[in-house]
Amino acid sequence: MTLVFDGGIEQEIQTRIRLYDYSTGQQSFFEWQAGMLGSVKNKRVLEIGCGDGEFWQYLLPCWQNCDITLTDINKKMLDVAKNKIGSYIPNDNRIQFDQVDFNDLTPLLGHRYDIIIANHNLFYAENIYRLLGVIFGMLNPRGVLICSTVGTDHLHELIDLLRKRNANLPWLAETWAKRFGLENAYDTLSTIFPRVDQFEYDNFLHLPGPDPIKAYLMKTMKGQLSEWIEQHWEGISAEIQQVVDEKGHFRLTPHSGFCAARKP
């Protein structure tokens, strides 16, 4: 199904993204999501929390002659996105970059958009219902909000392994999903938007050994687990390697997807 529309930080993110290089799927998450969104022309588009801009590598080739505003709270990350997107073919798109905190969209309230994108970040909202209300008001009639997130069991094999050593170890995916995750996104969005469609990405990660997992964990939760990981890594690594020796890989199961919430 393809949706049809009507009318220091960089290193941290890249390290976490690199875990997904070991996907068994034929498409990365962003590539899959971009394919689901299909082609559009002549739209006004806003992305809140654009990160390093990787998503647009897949979107720009099929989104033509659009007015696109990319925002992020972090100026350095916005510069990374600007440099990265500058290497893509623009297809006559007009792109601007603004430093904006999506918890305060006041600088953008005078504008209206056909599409607003919020990928893997609505769980950071100080008040999700207030933010969604503001987004609804910023959309043109028949506009759509595209927002991705994770489920509570995202990479569950990994947290299960770690919690053998500390049953109370925190895990960001669980925290994020409880705020705005695949289990509650539909209901949350439906309080404001009359139509919501939800799509889930189905794949596995097959890791060839412990090293990429350690690199990921050392950046998870902004490095808050790094000291604990170093203390316990010998045992964790040995357990991962044992599985790899037996099965040829260590399997992780991402649970991610996105919603399309439409304004009448």
N, C-alpha and C positions, 0 to 999 in steps of 0.2 A: 504494500500500500504506500502510495506517495501522497503527502499532504498537498492540497491545492489551496492557495491563499486567495481570499477575496479581498475586491477593492484593496647579588646574593640571593634575591628572591627568584630570579630566573633559574639559577642553578637548583634551588630547592624544588621548584615546580618541575623542571626537566628531569630531575632525578626520580621524582615520583611517577612522572609520565613514562619513563623508560621501562618501568615494570611491565607496561602494557605492550612492549615490543615482543613479548612472548605469548601474545594472543594466538589461539588456535583458529580464530575467525579470519575470514578473508578481508575484513574491513576493520579499521580502527573505530572506536566509538564515534569520533567526530565525523569520520568519513561516512559511516552508517547513518548518523543523524542528518548530515547534509543531504544524503540521497533520499531520505524520507521526506525532507522538506521540499524537494523538487526545485524547479526554476521559477524565478520571479523577475519582473521588469518594472521599472518606474515606481518603486516603493520607497517610502521613508522608513528607515530602519534605525533602531536604537539598540545597542547592546550595553547592559549594565554589568560591570565586572568582567571585562573582556580578557583579563589575564594577559598571556603572551601572544594572543591573537591566532593561535594555531588553527582554530575552527575555520577561519576565513580562507585558509589554504584550499579547503574543499567547497566552501560556499561561493567565493567570488567568481569562479569560472562559469557558474550558472545563474548568478544574480547580476543582471545587467541594468545599467543606467539607473542605479539606485542612489539615493542620498543616505549615507550611512554615518552614524555618529557612534563611535566606540568610546566607552568610559571605563575608568577604573579608579579606585581610591588611591592607588600607589603610582606616583609619577614615574619611578624607575621602570615599573612593569609596563606602563603605558608607552614609554620610549622603546622598550623591547618589542612591543606589538607594532609600533610604527615602523621600526626598522625591518621587522619580519614581513609585514604586509606590503611594504614598499617593493619587495621582490616578486610579488604576485602580479599576474595580468589583471588590470582593474576592470576591463570590459565597460569602459566609460562610467564607472562608478565615481561618485564624489564622496570622499572619506575625510572625516575630521575626528580629532582625538581630544577629549576633555577629561580633566581630572575631577571626578565627582564621586562622592560617597552615596551609594544608593539608599542609605537610610535618610538622606536629605536630598531629594531630587528637585529642590527649589530652583536651581539654575536652569532646569529644563522644563519647568511647568508651563511656559508659554508656547511650547511646541507640541505637535500631534504627530503620531507615528502609525504606520500601517502594521509594523511588526516590531515587537520588543522581545529581546532575547536575554535570558538570565540563566546561564549554564552553571550548575553546581555551585550556587552561591546563595539562594534564597534562604537556606538554613542559617545564614549569618544575620538575617533580618532582626532588628531590635523588636519590631512588632510586625509579624508577617501579614496580618489582616490589614493593617494600616497601609503597608507598602503595596499590597495587591490592590487596594482601593485607589491609591495614587496612580499605579500603572494602568488600571482600568480607565481612569479619567484621561490619561495621556494617549490612549489609543483612539484612532479614528473609528467611526462606525464600521463594523465587520473586520476590525483589526484583530490581531492574535498575539498572545503571549506564548513564547516558546521557552520552557524552563526544564532543565535536566537536574537529576539528583540521584541518590543511591538508596538502596534498601538497608534494613537493619542487619542483614546477613552478608553484607558486602565483604568479600575476602574472609569469610568465616573460618576457613581452614587455618588461616594465619593466626587469628586471635585465639582460636581454640588451642593451638600449639603454645602460644605465649602464656595463656591462662592456666596451663598445667603447672606453671611456676609461680603465678600470682593470680588467684581467682578474681581479684578485684581490679586488675589492670584496666585502665581506661582505654577506650577505643573511639576515635573520632567519628567513624562511620555510624556507629550506634547513636551518638549524640546528634549528629547531623540529621539522621533519618527520623529520629523522634521529633525534631523540630519541623522538618519538611522533607519527607522521604517518600519512597514509592508506595509505602503502606498507607500514607495519609494524604498524599499530594492531591489526589482526585477530590476527596472530600473537602480539603482546604480551599482549593480553587473554585469548587462548585458553590461555595458560599457567596461568591462574587460574580463568577462567569456562568452564563446559562448553558454553555456547552464546553465540555472538557473531554479530550481524547488522550489516552495514555498508551505509551509504547515502551516495550522493554527490550534491552539489548541482550542477546543470548550468546555467550561464548565462555571459554575457559582460558586460563593462563597456564602454560606448561613451562615451569622454570627448570633450567638445566643444572642448577646447583644453588648453594646458599648465598653466593655473593650478591646477586641482584636483589635478593630479599633483604639482606642486611642494608644495602644502600637505600632501599625504600624505607625501611624501619628507622634508620638514622635521621630521616627527614620528616617522618610522620609526626603529627602533632607539633609541628615546628621544632622538631628536635628534642621535645620534652622527654622522649623515651630513650634518648641516646645513651645516657649513663647506665640505665637499667639494662639495655641491650648489650652493652659492652661487658657488663658483669656476668651476664648469663649466656653470652653468645657461643661459647664452646659447646655447651650442651644442646642449645637450639640448633646450631650448625650441624652437629653430629646427627641429630634426629632428622633434619632435612636431607642430609646426604644419604642416610640409610634408605629413605624413601626413594631418592633418585637412583640409588644403586639397584633397588628392587624393581622399580617401575620405569626407569629411564627419565623421569621428570617428577617434579613436585607440583601438584595441581592446585591452583587457586581459582575460586569462582567469583568473578565480579558480579555484582547485582546493580545494574544502573539502567537508566532509561530517561524518557522525557515526556512532558505533557504539552499539549497544544490547547490553550484556553482561549475561547473566541468571544468577542464582544458582538452584540447584535448589530 
